[in-house]
Structures are given as C-alpha cells and as structure tokens.
Amino acid sequence: MTRPVPILLVLIALALPLSLLAGRVWLDFAETPNAAIILGELRLPRSLLALVIGAGLGAAGAAMQGYLRNPLADPGLFGIAPMAALGAVASFWFGYSASAWLLPLFALVGAGAGMALLALIAGRTGGIALFTLAGLMIASLAGTLTSLAISMAPNAFAMSEIVTWLMGALTDRSWREVWIAAPLTAAGIGCLLMTGRGLDALTLGDAAARSMGMRPGIVQAWLIAGVGLTVGSGVAVAGIVGFVGLIVPHLVRPFTDRRPSQLILPSALAGALLVLVADSTVRILPLVTELRLGIALSLIGAPFFLWLLLRMRRGLA
Amino acid sequence: MIALAATQLTIGTRLRGVDAAFAPGRITAICGPNGAGKSTLLAALAGLLPPDSGQVLLSGEDVTTMHPRSRARAIGYLPQDGEVAWDVAVRSLVALGRMPHGDTAAEPVERTIATLDLETLAGRPISKLSGGEKARALLARVLAGEPQWLLADEPFAALDIGHQLTLLRHLRRIADEGVGVVMVLHDLGLAMNHADEVIVLDKGRLAASGSPAEALSAPIIEQVWGVTATWIGEPSGRALVTR
C-alpha cells in the first residue's frame, strides 16, 4: 500500500456524501420532495460515474507518463479517446443516439478500433517513438473525421447534439452508464497495474529496461488494453473529459517514491476525487445553464499545463 | 565455467564477423575509434541487438533466444546515457536491479549500497547527486541483481579522475569476486593500466585482442587510430604520449 492511498480514500469518503447532497437543489431529507428518488436515481449514479471516470483517467495518465517517460503525456493525446469520440459522433450522425445503448457501444467500438490500430502499427516492435507517432496520427485522423462529421451533419439538431456531447458532462447520467463504465474501467485499471514493473524498468531507458528482462511488446499490449478500456469507457459515457490524466499524476507524484508503478493506484484515487469534486462544483455554480464538466476541467487543466511548462523551462534553463 | 563468447558476429555494417571470448573474473576493455562498433558489440553481448549472422553464446546458450529474465539474471548491462527518467531515491533505483529476480530482497540491495559507499546517499533523490555519485548509484543498480557478467558502456565518461579511480576500485573488487567485467573504454590509458584483456575494434572488425600491452601496442594504435604514440612509465602506470 502506497502512502497517499489511505489519505485519498478518506478524502473520497468525505467528498462522496457531500457530492450527493450538492446540486441546484441541496438535498434535505426532511423538506426536499422526492429526496430519495433524486438521491438514488440521479445523484448517486452521477457521483459514482464521476469516481469511475476519474479513476480511469487518472490511472491511464499515470501509466502513460511512465511509459513515455514524459510528464507532459496525456492519455487523450494518443488516439484512443479521439477514436472513441469519433465512434460516438458517428452514432449521432446516423441518428442512433436516441437508443440508450448504441451511443456508448459506438464509442467503445471507436476506442477498440483505436487500440487495434495502435497495436497494429506500433505493436510489432514495441518501440516508444513509433507508438507516440502512431498515436498522434490516429488522434489527428479521428479529430479530422469528427470535424468532417460536424461540418456535414445531416441537420442542425444533430450538429448541436454532437458539439454539446463532445464537451463532456455527467448531466442526466443514470445507473445504465455506471454499469457500462464501471466494469470496463476496473478491468482497464487492472491492465494498467500489470504494466507497473515494466514502467519502473523503463525509468532507466529502453535498453536498460530490456536488459532487465522487460519485454516491450507485452508492456505495450497491457498499456494499450488498459488505456483503451479506461479512456474508451469514459468517453463512451461522458464524452471528452480532458486534462485529468495530465494533472493528477503530477499532483500525486511528490507523495510517492516517484516510481511509475507506485503512481498508478494513487492516481486512480486522486482522479476519482478530482472529477467528483469538479462535477459537484459545476452543479452548484450559480449559472443559467450548467457548466460542462469537460470545459470546467479544461479551464483548470490548461493553465496548470502552462504552469508546468514554465516550471520545466526554468528547470532546463 | 560460465563463458561469454561472440562468434562471427555481424550486425549491418557496424560489426563484421567479430570473434571475441570473455573470461569470468577478468576485466576486459573494448577499445576503438568512434564508430568502430564498440557499443554495438556490447549491446549484442547483452542480447539487446539480434545479429544478422553469427551468435553470442552464454555458457553455450544463444543470448538472443534465452528467456529475457534468465538472461537478465546472468548479464547486467549499464548503458552509457545514464538516463533516470523520474527523480527516484538512490535506494529505489538500486532496488530496481532486483527486477530480474522478481523480488525486492533488501539484503542484496543494502549490501550493494554498502559496497559502493552509498549508505549516506541512499535516501537522496538522483537529481541531488553529483556525476560521480550518480554513476556509482547506476552501477549499484546493476550489481544489486548479482549478475555473473557486468557489461558497461563507457562507465567513466564524464567522471573526474578521482571518481574514475573509485569506480575502478569497485570494478576490480567485483571482478575479484568472480564477475566478468566487460566495458567500452575511450581512455586508452585506463584500458592499459586497469584492464586484464583488451579487444580493439576498427570499422566493425576485430583489429587486435590480448593483454593490454599486446592489443594496445604502438603499431596497433598507429594502424587503428592513425596516431603515432609511445607508452611511457612503469608497467602498472603507463601513460600514452602522442606526437
């Protein structure tokens, strides 16, 4: 058990009940009408979904940064999230999004295609440079196709639906989304934990890692499966929620011994906490329409990224 | 006896039919001009580069087809770049060396830390070490895996003369314990004075091998490096004077 894990578990245990009460209407069981229904059918699944998605993104970010030995890596950059989004956009385009299961299914198929492409192009050698370039190209292609779908949307309603969905949110999610995302994310985090020892070895560079018995192809396969399942299922139920995978490992790293293997589980918990708190905050902000979670996290994440770059520049100077 | 040998090793144009044999308990230096294939030979000996033809045998077994973990237990490889991507503490870094054994046994880790005089630095992050301390910590990582072979690519690059001699003392002690030490060296003086055997490569081919005095004789230095030079001084402390 790593040091930050108990602290994060306590923080989640404190934040979860607060998040269940927080919202446009603060739940008061004595006075709020239908409080039990609001809690059981709206707040609880939404909060659990926030925990699930945050956990997946945090763990994927930690593993990705460990694999690429780069603190600026984000799981969204490497093709799988944009491919999942493309899948979801396709379901809107063809008008299937009204069916509750088809939208996440399309997104998962998109994520699966992204994983397969990445494995096909980069998998044979297990090389990191090829993996990065392949991921960036897949992300670029998926982004272009998504833009194409938006520009050629069959009607204005579909276009608006796509654009809104891409912003990422947990509004009006139900137990169905929890049942889709939770098992896939759990399996994904399991895959990411399997990469731990390999990622530790990679701390010393590719050649040293291989000399220590690390098998690059196997580490990469677990990584692709793990990122695909966590990020893919997250996008499938919530749209694009960026920056969690980038920020969280940074916040957690100083509290670990900085080995990548020791960062995955705490990052999952910290990601869960961050998305839970962020989603609760967007619910209680006094705005006319609810701020989209994806936008809120980008508003926090982008300045954080810039601060990180400035700090790295100072370190290099 | 566990022996490491390359036979007719060919890798692209970097190595062309190199034969070399290494003995446990000895320090072998691989020397040669830039681009001679020294690092390629070392990586191939470590099983990291599959040869186009020829093979590297460890106790009769081809290193490229050995199970990666059993190969890692037998051969410790210290690359030249000294990369440590994350700012881990020295003890965590050294403990990574246990990976081939699938354990984090404290005893070999602490013993290696003591052997390389790293006790006072064990809790310190890598970024807070001097170049010489970092080189020792990286060597300790390899030795914590208790390999029978230590293959080091220019372990003295970027080290001052004091740290070079400290590291050399450690390598000699390891060799005396029976570990075969093979290292790429640019400094011919270090090779002459501290290696038991020397292999000289030139343009991917074996140019000379044998005792330092034989393999680094003035005619061979002139032939391989194109430099006219003379060794001066006592047999155990010779210096190369170029003209």
Interface residues (C-beta under 8 A of the other chain):
Chain A: G66 R69 R197 D200 A201 L202 T203 L204 G205 A207 A208 R210 S211 M212 G213 M214 R215 R253 D257 R258 R259 P260
Chain B: A43 A46 G47 L48 P68 R69 R71 A72 R73 I75 G76 Y77 L78 P79 D81 E83 V84 A85 W86 D87 V88 A89 S92 L96 G97 M99 P100 P125 L138 R141 G145
